Amino acid sequence: MNALVSEKELSPAAAGAPAAGEELLRVDNVSLSFGGVKAITNISFDILKGEIRAIIGPNGAGKTSMLNVINGFFHPHEGTITWQGKVRRKMKPYEAASNGIARTFQNVALFKGMTTLDNIMSGRSLKMHKNFFWQMLWRGPAEAEEIEHRKKVEDIIDFLEIQAIRKTPVGRLPYGLQKRVELGRALAMEPDLLLLDEPMAGMNLEEKEDMSRFIIDVNQEFGTTIALIEHDMGVVMDLSDRVVVLDYGKKIADGPPEEVQASQAVIDAYLGVSH
């Protein structure tokens, strides 16, 4: 496989970043069904602070369903999700977001008529605390709050190197840049855990190289823990600290990239000969 990024040391870790190795999230024996169809069956794994954790598998393996369980869009029928040491029970997506879990989507979910700046600014909504009265007046505390948040958004725009499109409606942007804007909106939430659902789908090689660099920098400079779904195995093996592999809703492998890549069960699943 061609390496997009040869090593994970492009940027120094930021001061105060979470200590690597401490458990951030744990999935214990989680199962999820839709009618008689089992999307996830008895899956367990953990995500450690500071790592890049890949979730991979063939189409229909249950990867996106797993992310939807983690961020509260689906509730498991069996098993538990433990977040920062506390067992979560039927947490809603907005509660997950307010507790430090952000995500991007397989299909870009942006406000197409709004500018890049305004889309990323929408990610600051949970950080704004002035009440409706002050928001209507806008002056005084509300104005000061918005200026503070807008500065953070401008920092993200600089970080992602999208200054030239800050005032462009995102519906006019090519797909690769829309993906970058969506990443910016998620970063604006200042998450502890960032869930990326196929962040490089539909990109060419140059766009994948750029996105790989940004993912590494987010992980190292911001200290953000990342869980990603990705079909490009070269990207997965280059970026990930650990990989969990799903097939038909079941876990078939879990470990370092080189170990998972050599697993016969994984090879069989991707070749379509395991069932």
Secondary structure, DSSP 4 states (H G I P E B T S, - for coil): ---S-S-S-SSPPPTTPPPTTSEEEEEEEEEEEETTEEEEEEEEEEEETT-EEEEE-STTSSHHHHHHHHTTSS--SEEEEEETTEEE-S--HHHHHHTTEEE--SS----TTSBHHHHHHHTTGGG----HHHHHH-TTHHHHHHHHHHHHHHHHHHHTT-GGGTTSBGGGS-HHHHHHHHHHHHHTT--SEEEEESTTTT--HHHHHHHHHHHHHHHHHS--EEEEE-S-HHHHHHH-SEEEEEETTEEEEEE-HHHHHT-HHHHHHHHT---
